[in-house]
Amino acid sequence: STTSRPDQPTNVWLDKNRVKSLLVVAKDANVDGSALEKTVIENGIQVQKRFVNKNGDTVIVCPNQNSRDNLKEKLTSSGVTPNLLKEPKEKNLTISVVGIPKELDKDSQGAIYNTLLSQNPYIGECLKNNTSVFEILSVKALKSNENVKQAIIKVSDDIRHAIKNNSDKMFYGLLSCRVYDQLYIKRCHKCQGFGHYAKECSHTTSCAICASPE
């Protein structure tokens, strides 16, 4: 994983919004490219691109959710079984709260949770919404400094926005802890490319230092 600076969380939200514009047509739907093209042209639906994934399903990328929903409706009305049209699920964001007292560990998650809610009341306000998420996943030391600990927390969009509005900081005890986004990126250790793992890679092996072919 890699950690983004706290002044760049909007990139994460843009990626989440992109998920809302994707439609996956299962290969069993038997919708070929020409039929798909005819549907979008006749109905004035905007599509940015399409591609076939490793499962043989067709992934359609629309510019926005409205275009995606319109395409799904038209495909369904043309006879495509609804359960063969999938909308990728959104994933909650993961943040790192840096500066948790070093004596605390994974067994202290309940105490950490309660302290964060007590000293950052806007989180509790968000949690009144049943769809909001604030879940401590782990507590561990920083790789760069074992004396400093961080809490890894899964949060929903509204809570992440609320933290950003509080200068990307959360109060804990006598401390004001910085908050960073945790981004998990697929990287191949064979070709050094992104978006896939080595077991799926068909490219030439490259050096991990200079990226030149070995």
C-alpha positions in Angstrom: 0.0 0.0 0.0 1.0 3.6 -0.3 -0.1 6.6 1.7 -1.2 9.8 0.1 -0.6 13.2 1.6 -3.7 14.6 3.4 -4.0 17.5 1.0 -4.8 15.0 -1.8 -7.8 13.0 -0.7 -10.0 14.2 -3.5 -8.2 11.8 -5.9 -9.6 8.9 -3.8 -13.2 10.3 -4.1 -12.8 10.7 -7.9 -11.9 7.0 -8.1 -15.0 6.2 -6.1 -17.2 8.3 -8.3 -15.8 6.5 -11.3 -17.1 3.2 -9.9 -20.6 4.6 -10.1 -20.2 5.0 -13.9 -19.2 1.4 -14.6 -21.5 -1.3 -15.9 -20.3 -5.0 -16.2 -22.2 -7.1 -18.8 -21.7 -10.8 -18.0 -20.4 -12.9 -20.9 -23.5 -15.1 -20.6 -25.6 -12.1 -21.6 -24.4 -12.6 -25.2 -24.4 -8.9 -26.0 -21.9 -8.4 -28.8 -20.1 -5.2 -29.7 -22.3 -4.3 -32.6 -25.5 -4.7 -30.6 -24.1 -2.6 -27.8 -23.0 0.1 -30.2 -26.5 0.2 -31.8 -28.1 0.6 -28.3 -26.0 3.5 -27.3 -26.3 5.3 -30.6 -30.1 4.9 -30.9 -30.6 6.1 -27.4 -28.0 8.9 -27.3 -26.1 7.3 -24.4 -22.5 8.4 -23.8 -19.8 5.8 -23.4 -16.1 6.6 -22.9 -14.8 3.1 -23.6 -15.4 -0.6 -23.2 -13.1 -3.6 -22.6 -13.3 -7.3 -21.8 -11.9 -8.4 -18.4 -10.1 -11.7 -17.7 -13.5 -13.4 -16.9 -14.8 -12.6 -20.3 -17.3 -10.0 -19.1 -17.6 -6.7 -20.9 -16.9 -3.6 -18.8 -18.5 -0.4 -20.0 -17.2 2.9 -18.8 -19.7 5.8 -18.9 -18.9 9.5 -18.1 -21.4 9.5 -15.2 -23.9 7.5 -13.2 -26.9 8.8 -15.2 -25.4 7.4 -18.5 -24.7 4.1 -16.8 -28.2 3.8 -15.4 -29.7 4.7 -18.8 -27.7 2.1 -20.6 -28.6 -0.6 -18.0 -32.3 0.3 -18.4 -32.1 0.1 -22.2 -30.3 -3.2 -22.2 -32.8 -4.7 -19.8 -35.7 -3.5 -21.9 -34.0 -5.1 -25.0 -34.2 -8.5 -23.2 -31.0 -8.8 -21.2 -31.6 -10.5 -17.9 -31.1 -7.9 -15.1 -28.9 -10.2 -13.0 -26.4 -10.3 -15.9 -25.8 -6.6 -15.6 -23.6 -5.8 -12.6 -22.8 -2.5 -10.9 -19.4 -2.7 -9.1 -19.7 -2.1 -5.4 -18.1 0.9 -3.9 -15.4 0.3 -1.4 -15.1 2.4 1.8 -12.0 4.5 2.2 -9.2 3.5 4.6 -7.3 6.2 6.6 -4.3 6.2 8.8 -4.4 8.3 12.1 -0.8 8.9 13.0 0.3 9.6 16.5 -1.5 7.0 18.6 0.3 6.5 22.0 3.0 3.8 21.5 1.8 1.7 24.4 -1.5 1.0 22.7 -1.9 -2.0 20.3 -4.6 -4.1 18.6 -6.0 -5.1 22.0 -6.7 -1.4 22.7 -9.0 -0.9 19.7 -12.1 -0.4 21.8 -10.4 2.3 23.9 -9.0 4.0 20.8 -12.5 4.0 19.2 -14.2 5.5 22.2 -11.5 8.2 22.6 -11.7 9.2 19.0 -15.5 9.5 19.2 -15.4 11.4 22.5 -12.9 14.0 21.3 -14.1 14.3 17.7 -17.9 14.6 18.1 -18.6 15.1 14.4 -17.8 11.4 13.9 -20.7 10.5 16.2 -23.0 12.8 14.4 -22.1 11.1 11.1 -22.7 7.7 12.7 -26.3 8.6 13.4 -26.7 7.8 9.7 -27.0 4.1 9.5 -24.9 4.0 6.3 -21.8 5.7 7.8 -18.8 3.6 8.6 -16.0 4.1 11.2 -14.2 0.8 11.9 -10.7 0.4 13.4 -8.9 -2.4 11.4 -5.5 -2.4 13.1 -3.0 -0.5 15.2 0.6 -0.7 14.2 3.9 1.1 14.3 5.1 3.2 11.4 7.8 1.6 9.2 9.8 4.7 9.4 9.6 5.1 13.2 8.6 2.2 15.5 8.0 4.6 18.4 5.1 6.2 16.5 1.9 4.2 16.1 -1.0 4.6 13.7 -4.6 3.4 13.7 -5.8 2.1 10.4 -9.5 2.9 10.1 -12.2 2.1 7.5 -14.5 5.1 6.9 -17.4 6.1 4.7 -17.3 9.1 2.4 -19.2 11.4 4.8 -16.8 10.8 7.7 -13.8 11.3 5.4 -15.2 14.6 4.3 -15.8 15.6 7.9 -12.2 14.8 8.8 -11.0 16.9 5.8 -13.1 19.8 7.0 -11.3 19.5 10.3 -7.9 20.1 8.6 -7.2 16.4 8.3 -6.5 16.1 12.0 -8.2 14.1 14.8 -7.8 14.8 18.5 -6.6 12.0 20.7 -5.8 12.6 24.4 -3.3 15.5 24.5 -2.5 15.1 20.8 -3.7 16.4 17.4 -3.0 13.4 15.1 -2.6 13.8 11.3 -4.8 11.8 9.0 -3.7 10.3 5.7 -5.4 8.2 3.1 -4.3 4.6 2.6 -4.3 3.6 -1.1 -3.9 0.0 -2.2 -2.4 -0.3 -5.6 -1.8 -3.5 -7.6 1.8 -3.7 -8.7 3.5 -6.5 -10.6 6.9 -7.6 -9.3 7.7 -9.2 -12.6 7.3 -6.3 -15.1 7.1 -3.6 -12.5 3.8 -2.4 -14.0 0.6 -1.4 -12.3 -2.9 -2.8 -12.4 -2.0 -6.5 -12.1 0.1 -9.0 -10.2 3.0 -11.2 -11.3 0.9 -14.3 -11.5 -1.3 -12.6 -14.1 1.6 -11.0 -16.0 2.5 -11.9 -19.6 5.1 -9.2 -20.0 8.9 -9.4 -20.0 10.6 -9.5 -16.6 12.1 -6.1 -15.7 14.5 -4.9 -13.1 12.9 -3.5 -10.0 15.5 -0.8 -9.7 15.8 0.6 -13.3 12.8 -1.1 -14.9 14.9 -2.3 -17.9 14.3 -5.8 -19.3 16.5 -8.4 -17.6 
